[in-house]
Amino acid sequence: MKAAVVLLPGLNRDRDMIAALTTIAGKPPITVWQSETEIPDVDLIVVPGGFSYGDYLRCGAIAARSPVMRAVAGKAARGVPVLGVCNGFQILCEAGLLPGALMRNTSLNFVCREVKLEVVNASTRFTTAYDAGQIIRCPVAHHDGNYFADEETLARLEGEDRVVFRYAEGTNPNGAVRDIAGIVNAAGNVLGMMPHPENLIEPEHGGTDGRGLFESALGMTSRGVAA
């Protein structure tokens, strides 16, 4: 299985993501710099977390207009799975690949801690390793993770089972509407999430709850995927 990690100025979680993918897939992903206009054939594209372009204008706003993100959008339109984590989620929203926006945490503080997530939809290509309703642990580290969308968009996301993760058991760290922590696009091949599953994939991390997401995305699980 081949993966690609997008590199952008200001990202600081790219090494964590590369390490996680290398551990799980057994070989390092390729890296694609922000000025690239093409991405080789891969099984998964990941936009990692950090502070792309210093979060100027809005988080992810400048990165979303970089050449590589046009290439990511082209691959996504052809069905290639795309995962955006933290700043990557913000970038995917700014690029129009996912609906809604990530706003400042309601506490107005940077939050760095572990939360609990409910796997709302276990039938996506990113969650086949989990069971619906399963509660997993996952770290967060963000200042602008407060997911917001208008009521029409929220109704569509809920009605189409596109809410993949919710903050569970009162651990919502940012005030996100309806406790939304991760969503997919209508085609089901683009996932954005604020928590960092790459930081909980092996016992040395204190747990392996995040590992199933990558195994699912890379087609390493046996359960079927909903159309």
HELIX and SHEET records of a PDB file:
HELIX    1   1 ASP A   14  ALA A   25  1                                  12    
HELIX    2   2 SER A   52  ASP A   55  5                                   4    
HELIX    3   3 ALA A   63  ARG A   65  5                                   3    
HELIX    4   4 PRO A   67  ALA A   77  1                                  11    
HELIX    5   5 ASN A   87  GLU A   94  1                                   8    
HELIX    6   6 GLU A  151  GLY A  159  1                                   9    
HELIX    7   7 VAL A  177  ASP A  179  5                                   3    
HELIX    8   8 PRO A  197  ASN A  199  5                                   3    
HELIX    9   9 PRO A  203  HIS A  205  5                                   3    
HELIX   10  10 ARG A  211  ALA A  217  1                                   7    
SHEET    1   A 9 ILE A  30  TRP A  33  0                                        
SHEET    2   A 9 ALA A   3  LEU A   7  1                                        
SHEET    3   A 9 LEU A  44  VAL A  47  1                                        
SHEET    4   A 9 VAL A  82  VAL A  85  1                                        
SHEET    5   A 9 VAL A 190  MET A 193  1                                        
SHEET    6   A 9 ILE A 180  VAL A 184 -1                                        
SHEET    7   A 9 VAL A 163  TYR A 167 -1                                        
SHEET    8   A 9 VAL A 111  VAL A 119 -1                                        
SHEET    9   A 9 ILE A 135  HIS A 142 -1                                        
SHEET    1   B 2 ALA A 101  MET A 103  0                                        
SHEET    2   B 2 ASN A 146  PHE A 148 -1                                        
END                                                                             
